[in-house]
Amino acid sequence: MFRLFKFAFKAWFMVQLMAVAFSAGMGAAYLVQLRAQYRSWGLLSGGNERGVRGDGLVAEADLVETRAIDIEAPPDRVWPWLAQMGYGRGGWYSYAALDRAWTPAGGPPSDSADTILEEFQDLAEGDLVPTHPQGGFVARTVEPNEALVLFLDDAMIREQVDEIVADAADAVEERGGEADLRAELDDMPSYQVTLAFELEELPGDRTRLIARVRATVDVSENQKRARPVLAMGLFVFLKSQLEGIKERAESAVVIDA
């Protein structure tokens, strides 16, 4: 049983390591098709050099990926979709297959919401924005209609894993068993990652939504060679996510008071 538990933990950690943004397992043929778009889609002039809220949380980033999209809706119609993001909330507005990646094993597929969920609109700094049932990002900046910054690091992952282990041990003992469950995360590298969104108001009740991922991971030089693939995976995620938010914000029904 412990071996199965240990294997499940390692599989879970691989999903969580870079959280939402790091769904980089794309096929080589697909990467080739995306290469031309990757070099231009959603890029702003000097985009990676411009400041975005939350940059200081990962001061020395190994990887910076910045994309943007213009939305035919004002910021107050875009913000609700950001506020309700997360597992068990509104989802991530990316490809359905990526949203399903955050579904518990054996659970039903969960596509992103296509309506505004009022019960998740009160997001505040310090709140959890889940990527799975018992953990995920923490909201570090919440400025309605202006900016949202999500943060995750290895220390948070360790805390979340400890809570999962404790809950699993309690469940076993409640059934009269003896629990000797441990999480072996000694090989987990130190890392920090932010997923930041800024909303710029444009003329004509329009919004420019800017998304930035900043990350630093303490890995070997050989492992750093995988960064181009990682960057491509981030592009795939950000592109689909920004397009998903744009589609929802532009198609949302507006009811005048």
Backbone torsions as a table, in degrees:
resi	resn	phi	psi	omega
1	MET	NA	-42.8	-178.8
2	PHE	-63.3	-36.8	178.7
3	ARG	-62.7	-41.3	177.7
4	LEU	-64.7	-40.9	179.1
5	PHE	-63.0	-43.0	179.5
6	LYS	-63.7	-42.1	178.2
7	PHE	-63.2	-42.1	179.5
8	ALA	-62.0	-38.4	178.8
9	PHE	-62.8	-43.7	-179.3
10	LYS	-65.0	-40.0	177.8
11	ALA	-64.6	-42.4	178.5
12	TRP	-61.8	-42.3	-178.3
13	PHE	-64.6	-38.6	178.9
14	MET	-60.4	-35.3	177.4
15	VAL	-70.2	-40.2	-173.8
16	GLN	-81.2	-19.7	-168.5
17	LEU	-48.5	-48.1	176.8
18	MET	-116.6	17.6	175.0
19	ALA	54.4	-140.2	-171.6
20	VAL	-63.6	-43.7	-166.2
21	ALA	-69.4	-20.6	-168.4
22	PHE	-102.2	51.6	174.2
23	SER	-93.0	70.0	-169.4
24	ALA	-97.3	11.0	-177.7
25	GLY	-82.2	62.9	-179.3
26	MET	-96.3	145.1	178.8
27	GLY	-68.5	153.8	-177.1
28	ALA	-60.6	-40.4	-179.7
29	ALA	-63.8	-40.2	179.4
30	TYR	-65.1	-38.4	178.9
31	LEU	-63.3	-39.3	179.2
32	VAL	-63.3	-42.1	179.8
33	GLN	-63.3	-32.5	-176.2
34	LEU	-87.5	-10.5	-170.6
35	ARG	-58.1	-43.4	-178.7
36	ALA	-64.4	-42.1	178.1
37	GLN	-65.9	-39.1	-177.3
38	TYR	-57.2	-34.4	-176.3
39	ARG	-77.4	-10.5	-175.9
40	SER	-138.9	-28.8	-169.3
41	TRP	-63.0	125.2	173.0
42	GLY	70.1	7.1	-178.0
43	LEU	-81.2	137.8	174.4
44	LEU	-100.9	150.6	176.0
45	SER	-61.6	120.8	-177.7
46	GLY	66.9	24.7	-173.8
47	GLY	-58.2	-43.1	-177.7
48	ASN	-73.5	-19.4	-179.5
49	GLU	-87.6	-24.8	-178.9
50	ARG	-70.0	148.7	179.1
51	GLY	-77.8	141.6	175.5
52	VAL	-132.2	142.8	178.6
53	ARG	-53.0	138.3	179.1
54	GLY	93.4	-5.6	-178.9
55	ASP	-58.3	-35.5	-177.2
56	GLY	-68.2	-16.3	178.9
57	LEU	-69.6	-28.6	174.4
58	VAL	-126.4	79.8	-170.7
59	ALA	-65.0	-43.0	-178.0
60	GLU	-108.4	81.0	-174.9
61	ALA	-83.8	135.4	173.1
62	ASP	-82.2	-24.6	-175.5
63	LEU	-139.8	127.8	176.3
64	VAL	-130.8	125.2	179.8
65	GLU	-130.6	116.7	-176.7
66	THR	-123.7	127.5	178.1
67	ARG	-136.0	161.4	179.9
68	ALA	-147.6	159.3	177.1
69	ILE	-148.1	141.5	177.1
70	ASP	-92.7	133.4	-174.2
71	ILE	-120.6	133.3	179.9
72	GLU	-82.4	61.1	177.9
73	ALA	-164.2	148.5	179.8
74	PRO	-71.4	163.4	-178.1
75	PRO	-55.2	-34.5	-177.6
76	ASP	-72.4	-9.7	172.9
77	ARG	-97.9	-13.9	177.2
78	VAL	-90.7	-39.8	-174.3
79	TRP	-53.6	-44.6	-177.1
80	PRO	-55.7	-31.4	179.7
81	TRP	-70.4	-33.3	175.9
82	LEU	-71.7	-43.0	-175.2
83	ALA	-61.0	-29.6	-175.0
84	GLN	-100.3	10.6	179.9
85	MET	-62.6	155.0	172.0
86	GLY	127.1	160.3	176.5
87	TYR	-61.0	135.5	-180.0
88	GLY	72.7	4.2	178.7
89	ARG	-119.6	-119.7	-178.9
90	GLY	-91.1	-6.2	-175.8
91	GLY	87.7	-161.0	-175.6
92	TRP	-121.6	1.2	174.6
93	TYR	60.5	24.1	178.0
94	SER	-102.2	-160.0	176.3
95	TYR	-60.4	144.1	-178.6
96	ALA	-56.2	-35.7	-179.2
97	ALA	-63.2	-33.5	178.7
98	LEU	-74.0	-39.6	176.1
99	ASP	-62.0	-37.8	-179.9
100	ARG	-67.0	-22.1	179.5
101	ALA	-63.1	-21.1	-179.0
102	TRP	-95.6	5.6	178.3
103	THR	-82.1	135.4	179.0
104	PRO	-57.0	149.5	179.3
105	ALA	-54.9	127.0	179.6
106	GLY	87.4	-7.6	-179.5
107	GLY	-83.9	168.3	-179.2
108	PRO	-74.3	151.1	175.3
109	PRO	-59.2	148.0	-178.0
110	SER	-132.9	100.7	174.6
111	ASP	-75.6	162.2	178.9
112	SER	-68.8	154.1	179.6
113	ALA	-67.8	147.1	174.5
114	ASP	-116.2	15.2	173.3
115	THR	-133.7	157.6	177.1
116	ILE	-77.0	128.4	-177.0
117	LEU	-102.2	104.1	-173.9
118	GLU	-60.4	-30.2	-177.0
119	GLU	-68.8	-11.9	-179.7
120	PHE	-115.6	22.0	-176.4
121	GLN	-93.6	-2.8	-176.7
122	ASP	-99.5	37.0	-179.5
123	LEU	-60.0	137.2	-179.9
124	ALA	-134.8	160.4	177.5
125	GLU	-58.4	135.3	-177.7
126	GLY	94.5	-11.3	179.3
127	ASP	-73.9	150.0	175.4
128	LEU	-79.7	134.4	171.0
129	VAL	-114.3	96.0	-164.6
130	PRO	-70.2	148.3	166.5
131	THR	-111.3	-6.3	178.4
132	HIS	-161.8	174.8	-171.1
133	PRO	-61.0	-24.0	-173.3
134	GLN	-127.8	27.5	177.5
135	GLY	170.5	-178.3	-179.9
136	GLY	149.4	-149.5	179.8
137	PHE	-72.7	161.8	169.3
138	VAL	-118.7	136.4	178.2
139	ALA	-75.8	117.1	-179.8
140	ARG	-99.4	-28.2	176.1
141	THR	-132.6	124.8	177.0
142	VAL	-132.9	101.1	178.3
143	GLU	-123.8	94.9	-174.9
144	PRO	-49.5	133.9	179.4
145	ASN	69.8	4.8	-178.0
146	GLU	-130.1	-51.4	-174.2
147	ALA	-159.0	147.1	173.9
148	LEU	-139.8	127.3	178.7
149	VAL	-125.7	123.5	177.6
150	LEU	-107.2	143.2	-174.2
151	PHE	-133.9	144.6	176.0
152	LEU	-150.3	139.7	173.3
153	ASP	-143.9	176.4	-174.8
154	ASP	-66.8	-32.1	179.0
155	ALA	-63.1	-40.6	178.1
156	MET	-64.9	-40.9	178.4
157	ILE	-60.6	-43.0	179.7
158	ARG	-61.6	-42.2	178.7
159	GLU	-63.4	-43.4	-179.1
160	GLN	-65.6	-39.0	178.3
161	VAL	-65.6	-40.9	178.2
162	ASP	-58.9	-39.5	178.9
163	GLU	-66.3	-39.9	178.7
164	ILE	-64.4	-42.5	179.4
165	VAL	-62.0	-44.5	-179.3
166	ALA	-62.8	-42.4	179.1
167	ASP	-64.4	-40.7	-179.9
168	ALA	-65.7	-40.3	179.2
169	ALA	-64.3	-41.7	178.7
170	ASP	-62.4	-40.7	-179.1
171	ALA	-63.8	-41.3	179.0
172	VAL	-65.1	-44.7	-177.3
173	GLU	-68.1	-33.1	177.1
174	GLU	-62.8	-25.2	178.9
175	ARG	-94.1	11.6	176.2
176	GLY	85.5	8.2	179.7
177	GLY	-93.2	177.3	176.4
178	GLU	-113.7	126.4	-175.0
179	ALA	-104.9	127.6	172.1
180	ASP	-132.5	66.6	-175.3
181	LEU	-100.8	133.9	-179.5
182	ARG	-137.1	147.2	174.9
183	ALA	-104.3	118.6	-179.1
184	GLU	-97.8	94.7	-177.3
185	LEU	-116.2	23.0	-178.3
186	ASP	-60.9	-29.6	-177.4
187	ASP	-88.2	-0.3	-179.3
188	MET	-71.1	125.3	-179.9
189	PRO	-73.0	155.8	173.3
190	SER	-74.4	140.1	179.7
191	TYR	-158.1	161.5	173.3
192	GLN	-141.0	143.9	178.6
193	VAL	-148.0	138.7	172.4
194	THR	-121.4	144.8	171.3
195	LEU	-121.2	105.5	-171.7
196	ALA	-114.7	142.1	177.1
197	PHE	-127.5	134.0	171.9
198	GLU	-125.4	142.0	179.5
199	LEU	-113.2	118.3	177.2
200	GLU	-104.5	125.6	178.1
201	GLU	-75.1	129.6	179.3
202	LEU	-112.1	157.5	177.3
203	PRO	-57.0	150.4	177.3
204	GLY	78.0	31.9	178.9
205	ASP	56.3	45.7	179.4
206	ARG	-119.8	165.4	-177.5
207	THR	-136.2	137.7	167.0
208	ARG	-101.5	116.4	179.4
209	LEU	-97.8	118.4	-179.4
210	ILE	-107.0	130.3	178.0
211	ALA	-121.2	131.5	178.9
212	ARG	-132.5	134.3	169.5
213	VAL	-108.7	127.4	172.3
214	ARG	-122.4	134.1	-176.8
215	ALA	-147.9	147.4	169.3
216	THR	-136.2	133.1	-177.8
217	VAL	-134.3	130.6	-179.7
218	ASP	-85.4	89.4	-179.1
219	VAL	-127.8	170.9	-178.9
220	SER	-73.6	167.1	178.3
221	GLU	-61.8	-37.8	178.5
222	ASN	-63.4	-41.0	-179.9
223	GLN	-68.2	-28.0	179.4
224	LYS	-66.1	-19.0	178.8
225	ARG	-66.4	-16.3	179.7
226	ALA	-81.8	-2.0	-176.0
227	ARG	-59.9	-38.7	177.7
228	PRO	-59.3	-38.7	177.6
229	VAL	-67.9	-40.9	177.9
230	LEU	-61.1	-44.6	179.3
231	ALA	-61.4	-38.7	177.9
232	MET	-66.0	-40.2	176.8
233	GLY	-62.2	-40.0	176.5
234	LEU	-62.5	-41.6	178.6
235	PHE	-59.2	-45.9	-179.6
236	VAL	-59.4	-44.6	-179.2
237	PHE	-66.0	-50.8	-176.7
238	LEU	-62.9	-42.0	-179.7
239	LYS	-59.9	-50.2	-177.9
240	SER	-67.2	-36.5	179.9
241	GLN	-67.0	-46.9	179.5
242	LEU	-62.4	-41.1	177.7
243	GLU	-65.1	-36.7	178.1
244	GLY	-64.9	-41.3	178.0
245	ILE	-67.4	-43.0	179.1
246	LYS	-58.3	-48.0	-178.8
247	GLU	-59.5	-42.5	-177.5
248	ARG	-70.2	-43.8	-177.5
249	ALA	-66.4	-37.6	-177.9
250	GLU	-76.2	-26.2	-177.0
251	SER	-97.2	-5.6	-178.0
252	ALA	-64.2	139.2	179.2
253	VAL	-74.4	128.4	178.2
254	VAL	-103.6	122.9	179.6
255	ILE	-109.2	115.7	179.1
256	ASP	-72.7	142.6	179.5
257	ALA	-70.8	NA	NA
